[in-house]
Every structure is written in structure tokens, then in C-alpha cells.
Amino acid sequence: MKRRPSSNFDERPPGTPIDMLVIHYTGMESCEAAIERLCDPDSKVSAHYLIDEDGSITQLVEEDYRAWHAGEAYWRGHRDINARSIGIELVNPGHQFGYRPFSESQMRRLETVALDIVRRHQIPAHNVVGHSDVAPRRKEDPGELFDWFRLFDFGVGVWPEGAVDSEMVEEEAVAMLKIIGYENVDMAVSLKAFQCHFRPANINGKLDEETAGLLKALTR
């Protein structure tokens, strides 16, 4: 593992547990550009780890400290997501610069690193999320090409197994989204984030029968 210390971090609030793992993409044209930004004091952005497309990993912030990766966010009643999370950046140009599938080497490294992190910190499976889950109004990373099921199959995160198409009223969907962790601000926005994570082939923000079935399976 390489180390490139960033100055963009601060102390975690005393007594705050590390109980979340947040996955991002860099959304920049190259790995070098991403590292420069994550280490630039003027950017006020950082993450604990960055994984390049060749599978190499760079640690930017020690896990004991709060990296500045989530920004304005919310999950399961908490808003200071940076205080309670580890952030991993995956090198990918993102939707702005030519979004593409995450490489095999990158995903293999992420699997082992993520599993190690969740085991050491005893992070609950439902707290392994994407940036778009905690900030759906602002962010769309890691995006629809990220393979959440693969990560779940490796032992990291959750998946709505056994989902069956179902009908659901809007009030029930809002309640289920809240149980999962999403902020109750705009159901269509939250549904898009949910679909990006659990049904990336059709992100329409609508409460259709397939989405309802996925919500029920996940909240079981």
C-alpha cells in the first residue's frame, strides 16, 4: 500500500463509532489528478483510501481521523457522516468525463479492503453505502455500473434477496426508505438512489412493482 498524506482531515468527535463505509468514484480524468485534489488544502476534500484501476491502493488519511469525503449527507438519523465513516475513492472518470465499468483489478482490491474494514470496525452490513445513498440530491457515485451484488456476495453490504414484485402505497414506501436509511426529503430522489444501488438497469424514480418488491425484501 502506498501512502500520500492529505492535510484535509480533522479529529473524530470523542465517542463517535466508526460504523459506516462509504464508496465513491473520483469523477476526475486521471488517478494523478484525483490524488492532487484529495491532497490539496484548498479543495477541502479527502478520503481514507483511493484505489486505482490497476488495483493499487493509496492511503490518504489514517482511519483514526475524519476524512472529508461525504459532505452534506444523511443516513439512518445521522448527518455528520464523515465523523462515523471510512471513505474509499475508486478511480473512475465518472459521468462527467466518460463513466466506464470498474476494472476487475480494482474490484478485487476493493473486496479485500472493504471486508477487512467492516470486520475490524464491526460495521453493520446496512451501513455499507454509496455516496449517492447518503447524498442523493447532490451525488450519483459510484453509479449504475458499480457492482453492489458482487460486493455483497463477497461478504460486504446487503442485498434484497428473494424479492418478489409487489404493490405498495406511497406512504409505505416512504416508511421503508426511512428504515433502510434514506432521508425523507423527496421520495423520487430517494427511490433513484435506491434503484441505482439495487436495480441499476432501470433508474426511473418510480414506485413500480419491482421496486416495491425490492424495498420489502430489503426491509425484511
C-alpha positions as CSV (number, residue, x, y, z in Angstrom):
1,M,0.0,0.0,0.0
2,K,1.3,3.4,-0.9
3,R,0.8,6.5,1.3
4,R,0.2,10.0,0.2
5,P,-0.7,12.0,3.3
6,S,-3.5,14.6,2.8
7,S,-3.9,17.6,5.0
8,N,-7.7,17.5,4.6
9,F,-8.8,15.8,7.8
10,D,-9.6,16.5,11.4
11,E,-10.3,14.7,14.7
12,R,-13.2,12.4,15.0
13,P,-15.6,13.6,17.8
14,P,-14.9,11.7,21.0
15,G,-17.0,8.6,21.5
16,T,-18.2,8.5,17.9
17,P,-18.1,5.0,16.5
18,I,-16.8,4.1,13.0
19,D,-19.9,2.3,11.8
20,M,-20.1,3.2,8.1
21,L,-18.2,2.6,4.9
22,V,-18.9,5.0,2.0
23,I,-17.8,4.2,-1.5
24,H,-17.2,6.9,-4.1
25,Y,-15.8,7.4,-7.6
26,T,-13.2,10.1,-8.1
27,G,-15.0,11.7,-11.1
28,M,-11.7,13.0,-12.5
29,E,-9.8,12.4,-15.7
30,S,-6.9,10.6,-14.1
31,C,-5.6,9.0,-10.9
32,E,-2.9,11.6,-10.5
33,A,-5.5,14.5,-10.8
34,A,-7.7,12.8,-8.2
35,I,-4.8,12.4,-5.7
36,E,-3.7,16.0,-6.2
37,R,-7.2,17.2,-5.5
38,L,-7.7,15.0,-2.5
39,C,-4.4,16.3,-1.1
40,D,-4.9,20.0,-2.0
41,P,-5.8,22.0,1.1
42,D,-7.8,24.4,-1.0
43,S,-10.1,21.6,-2.1
44,K,-11.2,20.7,1.4
45,V,-11.9,17.2,0.1
46,S,-10.2,13.9,1.1
47,A,-10.8,10.2,1.7
48,H,-9.1,7.5,3.6
49,Y,-8.2,5.3,0.6
50,L,-8.0,5.6,-3.1
51,I,-8.0,2.5,-5.4
52,D,-6.7,2.9,-8.9
53,E,-7.9,0.9,-11.9
54,D,-4.8,-1.3,-11.8
55,G,-5.7,-2.3,-8.2
56,S,-3.1,-0.3,-6.5
57,I,-4.2,1.4,-3.3
58,T,-3.1,4.7,-1.7
59,Q,-3.9,5.7,1.9
60,L,-4.5,9.4,2.2
61,V,-5.9,9.7,5.7
62,E,-5.4,7.5,8.7
63,E,-8.6,5.7,9.8
64,D,-8.5,7.2,13.3
65,Y,-9.2,10.6,11.7
66,R,-12.2,12.1,10.0
67,A,-11.7,12.5,6.2
68,W,-13.8,15.0,4.3
69,H,-15.5,12.8,1.7
70,A,-19.2,12.7,2.3
71,G,-20.1,16.4,2.7
72,E,-23.7,17.4,3.4
73,A,-25.2,13.9,3.9
74,Y,-27.6,11.8,5.9
75,W,-28.0,8.2,6.8
76,R,-30.2,6.5,9.5
77,G,-30.7,9.6,11.5
78,H,-27.1,10.9,11.3
79,R,-25.8,13.9,9.4
80,D,-22.1,14.1,10.2
81,I,-21.3,11.0,8.1
82,N,-17.7,11.9,7.9
83,A,-17.4,11.6,11.7
84,R,-18.5,7.9,11.7
85,S,-17.3,6.6,8.4
86,I,-14.4,5.3,6.3
87,G,-14.3,6.7,2.8
88,I,-13.0,4.8,-0.3
89,E,-12.5,6.6,-3.6
90,L,-12.4,4.4,-6.8
91,V,-10.6,5.9,-9.7
92,N,-13.1,6.4,-12.5
93,P,-13.8,9.4,-14.8
94,G,-17.4,9.4,-13.6
95,H,-20.4,10.7,-15.5
96,Q,-18.7,14.0,-16.4
97,F,-15.6,12.7,-18.0
98,G,-16.6,9.3,-19.6
99,Y,-18.0,6.9,-17.0
100,R,-16.9,3.4,-17.5
101,P,-17.1,0.0,-15.8
102,F,-14.8,-0.5,-12.8
103,S,-11.9,-2.8,-13.6
104,E,-11.5,-6.3,-12.4
105,S,-8.3,-5.5,-10.6
106,Q,-10.0,-2.5,-8.9
107,M,-13.0,-4.6,-7.7
108,R,-10.8,-7.4,-6.4
109,R,-8.8,-5.0,-4.3
110,L,-11.9,-3.2,-3.1
111,E,-13.4,-6.6,-2.0
112,T,-10.5,-7.4,0.2
113,V,-10.0,-3.9,1.6
114,A,-13.7,-3.4,2.3
115,L,-14.1,-6.8,4.0
116,D,-11.1,-6.0,6.2
117,I,-12.5,-2.6,7.2
118,V,-16.0,-3.9,8.0
119,R,-14.6,-6.7,10.1
120,R,-12.1,-4.6,12.1
121,H,-14.7,-1.9,12.8
122,Q,-17.7,-4.2,13.0
123,I,-19.6,-2.1,10.5
124,P,-23.2,-3.3,10.1
125,A,-24.0,-4.5,6.6
126,H,-26.7,-1.9,6.1
127,N,-24.2,0.8,6.7
128,V,-22.1,0.0,3.6
129,V,-23.3,2.6,1.2
130,G,-22.5,4.7,-1.8
131,H,-22.1,8.5,-1.9
132,S,-25.4,8.7,-3.8
133,D,-27.2,6.9,-0.9
134,V,-26.2,9.4,1.7
135,A,-26.4,12.5,-0.6
136,P,-28.9,11.6,-3.3
137,R,-29.8,15.2,-4.1
138,R,-26.1,16.1,-4.9
139,K,-24.3,12.9,-5.9
140,E,-24.6,10.0,-8.2
141,D,-21.4,8.0,-7.4
142,P,-20.3,5.3,-7.6
143,G,-23.1,5.0,-10.1
144,E,-25.1,2.4,-12.0
145,L,-22.0,0.5,-13.2
146,F,-20.8,-0.3,-9.7
147,D,-21.4,-4.0,-8.8
148,W,-23.0,-3.9,-5.4
149,F,-24.2,-7.5,-5.6
150,R,-20.6,-8.7,-6.2
151,L,-19.5,-6.8,-3.0
152,F,-22.5,-8.4,-1.1
153,D,-21.6,-11.8,-2.5
154,F,-18.1,-11.3,-1.1
155,G,-19.5,-10.6,2.4
156,V,-19.8,-6.8,2.4
157,G,-23.1,-5.0,2.4
158,V,-26.8,-6.0,1.9
159,W,-28.9,-7.2,-0.9
160,P,-32.7,-7.7,-1.3
161,E,-32.6,-11.5,-1.7
162,G,-35.8,-13.2,-2.6
163,A,-37.5,-10.1,-3.9
164,V,-40.9,-10.6,-5.5
165,D,-42.8,-7.9,-7.4
166,S,-45.4,-6.3,-5.2
167,E,-47.8,-3.4,-4.9
168,M,-47.2,-0.7,-2.4
169,V,-48.7,2.7,-1.4
170,E,-46.5,5.8,-1.3
171,E,-46.7,6.1,2.5
172,E,-45.4,2.6,2.9
173,A,-42.5,3.2,0.6
174,V,-41.6,6.4,2.4
175,A,-41.5,4.4,5.7
176,M,-39.4,1.7,4.2
177,L,-36.9,4.1,2.7
178,K,-36.5,5.6,6.1
179,I,-36.0,2.2,7.7
180,I,-33.3,1.5,5.2
181,G,-31.6,4.8,5.9
182,Y,-32.6,7.4,3.3
183,E,-33.6,10.9,4.3
184,N,-37.3,11.7,3.9
185,V,-37.0,14.7,1.6
186,D,-38.1,13.7,-1.9
187,M,-39.3,10.2,-2.5
188,A,-38.4,10.2,-6.2
189,V,-34.8,11.3,-5.4
190,S,-34.5,8.6,-2.7
191,L,-36.0,6.0,-5.0
192,K,-33.5,6.8,-7.7
193,A,-30.6,6.4,-5.2
194,F,-32.2,3.1,-4.0
195,Q,-32.6,1.9,-7.6
196,C,-29.1,2.9,-8.5
197,H,-27.9,0.6,-5.7
198,F,-30.3,-2.3,-6.0
199,R,-31.8,-2.0,-9.5
200,P,-29.3,-0.2,-11.7
201,A,-30.8,-1.4,-15.0
202,N,-33.8,0.9,-14.6
203,I,-33.4,4.0,-12.5
204,N,-36.7,5.9,-13.0
205,G,-37.5,7.2,-9.5
206,K,-40.9,5.5,-9.7
207,L,-42.6,3.2,-7.2
208,D,-43.2,0.4,-9.6
209,E,-43.9,-3.2,-8.6
210,E,-40.3,-4.4,-8.9
211,T,-39.0,-1.5,-6.8
212,A,-41.7,-2.2,-4.2
213,G,-40.7,-5.8,-4.1
214,L,-37.1,-4.9,-3.6
215,L,-38.0,-2.5,-0.7
216,K,-40.0,-5.2,1.0
217,A,-37.2,-7.8,0.6
218,L,-34.6,-5.4,2.0
219,T,-36.6,-4.2,5.0
220,R,-37.4,-7.8,6.0
